[in-house]
Amino acid sequence: MAEQITDETIEYVSILAKLKLDEKGRQKAKEDMQQMLDYVDKLNDLDTSKVEPMSHIFPLKNVFREDVVTNGDGREAMLANAPEAEDDQYVVPITIE
Amino acid sequence: MDISTMTATELGAAIKDGRTTAVEAVRQTLDAIEKKDKELHAFITVDAEGAMKSAAEVQKKIESGELTGPLAGVPIAIKDNICTKGLLTTCASHILDNFVPTYDAEVIIRLKKNGLVTVGKTNMDEFAMGSTTETSYFGPTRNPVNPAHVPGGSSGGSCAAVGSGEVSLALGSDTGGSIRQPSSYCGVTGMKPTYGVVSRYGLVAYGSSLDQIGPIARNVTDAAALLQVIAGSDSKDSTSAALKDYDFMSALKTDVSGLRIGIPSEYFGEGLEPEIGDAIRSAAEKLAKAGASVKEFHLDLIDYAIPAYYIIACAEASSNLERFDGVKYGLRAAAYDDLNDMYKKSRTEGFGPEVQRRIMLGSFVLSSGYYDAYYLKALRVKNLIRQSFSRAFADFDIILAPAAPTTAPELGKSLADPMKMYLSDIYTVSVNLCGLPGMTVPVGKDGMGLPIGMQIIGDCFSEKTVLRAAYTTERLLSEDGEGR
């Protein structure tokens, strides 16, 4: 039996996802997620108690290099993409009163 | 000289010989786009001015002998999730619809070094999430063979641009089939290389452990030539692999003698349109006659690939897409109460329904309390699926499969039932989960004239075996007047 999705779950997940769903959106998300969880529940047919989780196919190791700047100053071009910028800095709503 | 029916390597040779020029090639390409793209909508952005300017520079370097590669001067289209310095890169999303990258992706740097000329950025499913190119914020692309049908996705714009003859080459990306499935729908040749063969630096991330950039072309030779340009190790991508041999063109031989070919019976059962199964079996027979050994076998666990894939892909997507917050780039909502409200409103206005659906699912499977039951479970199943493919590759050099259960569906018929759309990825997602190379070659058409592709899957880093099998298939079919 798959996990049952409640209104509280959707509320909690939308906080994690940083999405602001209206009532219709929440209802739709609930239905979609329930359908998906009912479907993926079939993974529980498989006994994986002795199987390691595989995050990457190939063994990966950290790649180290000297911390040297190789690219030029892209400040102007980068700030040109900002929704709001002032004095060479990004403008955000007040975060600390 | 009319370049519209030439392959990329033919065009490259013609430019090198002085029969035409890079500038003329770009001019004709821009004309073709101007003529065809109003209906097709393969492109989000066409960079006419930039392309003409680069073509002139490239032509000078070809004449001076500085550029000598087989694709120098050839125009190319780039999927709009690959960063191009100074050129709009939207991921077909409202949230990035004004984003101009300040750097080139590694693949773009390599294209420039080899004298290829970017003519524009192609349409796609928003953030590569979809199988039809209908989730694009900018509207759908049409199938070049029949405009009432979808081109497939998510690299639908790139495949349609090549299929229509607007360009002879394009780059796509493939997270769960996004090069191989639209290549099949559009009747073009496309390859997803082994994970790590092509640098992901500058590819806007969807599922980082699954994403891979690959070539889309008119034939196998062109795909191999383009792969040879874009492949290579890159210190800017920590998952990049270093190969001993990057000479993919040398694999282009009509030779399958002794090649062990496996056909998983599970891929040819219920759910597959009979005409697709027939076309692939007929191609397999030709390969057998040419000296390959072809055997049916049982491939375990295929029913578990889609659930494992969607959990992993959505988990990675929810994490990767956290960066879109309305601060450094992209859309910011017009009105909001505070910082948190600004994040939420910007993301909700900026992301389309399919992207939001996947972010929600991904956030859920990664949340405390569900992480082990869903995310870790999926990673364990991925391990089992990899083992199943390893057993298969002990017996076979390549595996033949469909790229999709049907030929291209009609426009407007897929998005209403997302679950059905996810299930149609059955033949492609395992390749991404296991990091394998997979290539689609056209093997025929259905009763309605829509293209059918055959997927050739190899073990990790066996690109040359896959290319040789694909090249031989193409030759055998064209000798018999089939394939396209």
Boltz contact constraints between the chains, C-beta under 6 A:
constraints:
  - contact:
      token1: [A, 13]
      token2: [B, 360]
      max_distance: 6.0
  - contact:
      token1: [A, 13]
      token2: [B, 363]
      max_distance: 6.0
  - contact:
      token1: [A, 13]
      token2: [B, 364]
      max_distance: 6.0
  - contact:
      token1: [A, 16]
      token2: [B, 363]
      max_distance: 6.0
  - contact:
      token1: [A, 16]
      token2: [B, 367]
      max_distance: 6.0
  - contact:
      token1: [A, 17]
      token2: [B, 359]
      max_distance: 6.0
  - contact:
      token1: [A, 17]
      token2: [B, 360]
      max_distance: 6.0
  - contact:
      token1: [A, 17]
      token2: [B, 363]
      max_distance: 6.0
  - contact:
      token1: [A, 18]
      token2: [B, 343]
      max_distance: 6.0
  - contact:
      token1: [A, 18]
      token2: [B, 344]
      max_distance: 6.0
  - contact:
      token1: [A, 18]
      token2: [B, 347]
      max_distance: 6.0
  - contact:
      token1: [A, 19]
      token2: [B, 347]
      max_distance: 6.0
  - contact:
      token1: [A, 19]
      token2: [B, 348]
      max_distance: 6.0
  - contact:
      token1: [A, 19]
      token2: [B, 356]
      max_distance: 6.0
  - contact:
      token1: [A, 20]
      token2: [B, 344]
      max_distance: 6.0
  - contact:
      token1: [A, 20]
      token2: [B, 345]
      max_distance: 6.0
  - contact:
      token1: [A, 20]
      token2: [B, 348]
      max_distance: 6.0
  - contact:
      token1: [A, 29]
      token2: [B, 360]
      max_distance: 6.0
  - contact:
      token1: [A, 32]
      token2: [B, 357]
      max_distance: 6.0
  - contact:
      token1: [A, 35]
      token2: [B, 419]
      max_distance: 6.0
  - contact:
      token1: [A, 36]
      token2: [B, 361]
      max_distance: 6.0
  - contact:
      token1: [A, 40]
      token2: [B, 307]
      max_distance: 6.0
  - contact:
      token1: [A, 40]
      token2: [B, 311]
      max_distance: 6.0
  - contact:
      token1: [A, 42]
      token2: [B, 307]
      max_distance: 6.0
  - contact:
      token1: [A, 43]
      token2: [B, 307]
      max_distance: 6.0
  - contact:
      token1: [A, 43]
      token2: [B, 377]
      max_distance: 6.0
  - contact:
      token1: [A, 43]
      token2: [B, 381]
      max_distance: 6.0
  - contact:
      token1: [A, 48]
      token2: [B, 380]
      max_distance: 6.0
  - contact:
      token1: [A, 51]
      token2: [B, 380]
      max_distance: 6.0
  - contact:
      token1: [A, 51]
      token2: [B, 383]
      max_distance: 6.0
  - contact:
      token1: [A, 51]
      token2: [B, 384]
      max_distance: 6.0
  - contact:
      token1: [A, 53]
      token2: [B, 376]
      max_distance: 6.0
  - contact:
      token1: [A, 53]
      token2: [B, 379]
      max_distance: 6.0
  - contact:
      token1: [A, 53]
      token2: [B, 380]
      max_distance: 6.0
  - contact:
      token1: [A, 54]
      token2: [B, 379]
      max_distance: 6.0
  - contact:
      token1: [A, 54]
      token2: [B, 382]
      max_distance: 6.0
  - contact:
      token1: [A, 54]
      token2: [B, 383]
      max_distance: 6.0
  - contact:
      token1: [A, 55]
      token2: [B, 379]
      max_distance: 6.0
  - contact:
      token1: [A, 56]
      token2: [B, 209]
      max_distance: 6.0
  - contact:
      token1: [A, 57]
      token2: [B, 195]
      max_distance: 6.0
  - contact:
      token1: [A, 57]
      token2: [B, 435]
      max_distance: 6.0
  - contact:
      token1: [A, 63]
      token2: [B, 238]
      max_distance: 6.0
  - contact:
      token1: [A, 74]
      token2: [B, 102]
      max_distance: 6.0
  - contact:
      token1: [A, 77]
      token2: [B, 102]
      max_distance: 6.0
  - contact:
      token1: [A, 78]
      token2: [B, 102]
      max_distance: 6.0
  - contact:
      token1: [A, 81]
      token2: [B, 99]
      max_distance: 6.0
  - contact:
      token1: [A, 81]
      token2: [B, 329]
      max_distance: 6.0
  - contact:
      token1: [A, 82]
      token2: [B, 328]
      max_distance: 6.0
  - contact:
      token1: [A, 83]
      token2: [B, 326]
      max_distance: 6.0
  - contact:
      token1: [A, 83]
      token2: [B, 332]
      max_distance: 6.0
  - contact:
      token1: [A, 90]
      token2: [B, 327]
      max_distance: 6.0
  - contact:
      token1: [A, 92]
      token2: [B, 327]
      max_distance: 6.0
  - contact:
      token1: [A, 93]
      token2: [B, 338]
      max_distance: 6.0
  - contact:
      token1: [A, 93]
      token2: [B, 339]
      max_distance: 6.0
  - contact:
      token1: [A, 93]
      token2: [B, 342]
      max_distance: 6.0
  - contact:
      token1: [A, 95]
      token2: [B, 339]
      max_distance: 6.0
